[in-house]
């Protein structure tokens, strides 16, 4: 049995999505910036996709800009907001994705901004009272806090943070890569200026994403060199990727409740199985709490063991794919900055299992069994 439990890194492409994309790979090949028929039919597909994304998010099509993925979208939101509005102070947390952290740290080192970090509780949740203190001390700040943490699964109270930011005239950006198509976002109600999405996180193609820019929050372009995306992003659009993104988001919204129930059931099954089979196991952050974490992510803290450094390798030998943290750091010897931020015990093994609609109960049971064997426990 081969088991893929690294869906927070990337998800399998949905067959419906592939079918929607195929004509734009093989038949409709015109450049969407061309004025002839071949170009116009492709341009129409892009605008239909834009309207579909906007409708699902309760936004206007003019507020949706297609990008190469979540990292570019985050970089655009951060760098261009700060430049456009002359922002001198930004607030974030130590557990953000590196697309956010590294961008803000670069701006700080370049002397563009002063950067403050909001305090976290022992589980890694943002302390809203400290965020309010920072906002009072630094009004008109740029705030970037992710909706769902990609490593420990913690969910942010988006509405509460948005209200605080509006009260103190701060610009609120949220990395919503892990929650897009898994939770509903009503942008007519949320007090957020920017959110982002990456298609490959919700069974769409890799290499395409989008950025939402609120109508009252105009920003300068990040990539120059063409008039694409209404002069906001130079470069010929990834047409079949955009078509696939819109289709994947549509499917995600269509089947959301069914998938939430099913995937939460898989996660609950793994929690129960691990607690039964491995004494001393617990779960990092809020990932073991179904009310406060992504139903797609479980970050497992395993007892001290001399083979913990080989944990992911040993799982791979058993044909189980998982992650030790963010996939964007895979292949490096650097530990997880998220687990370091919540002061996780470095002597314990840590593995992130992340689930999708493609996983089965049998795969969960197999993984629990093999993990128990690795820890010398009779399965």
Secondary structure by P-SEA (a helix, b strand, c coil): ccccccccccccccaaaaaaacccccccccccccccaaaaaaaaaaaaaaaaaaaaaccccccccccccaaaaaaaaaaaaaaaacccbbbbccccccccaaaaaaaaaaccbbbbbbbbcccccccaaaaaaaaaaccbbbbbbbccccccccccaaaaaaaaaaaabbbbbbccccccccccccccccccccccccccccccccccbbbbbccccccccccccccccccccccccaaaaaaaaaaaaaaaaaaaaaaaaaaaaaaaaaaaaaaaccccccccccccccccccccbbbbbbcccccccaaaaaaaaacbbbbcccccccccccccaaaaaacccccbbbbbbbbcccccaaaaaaaaaaaaaaacccc
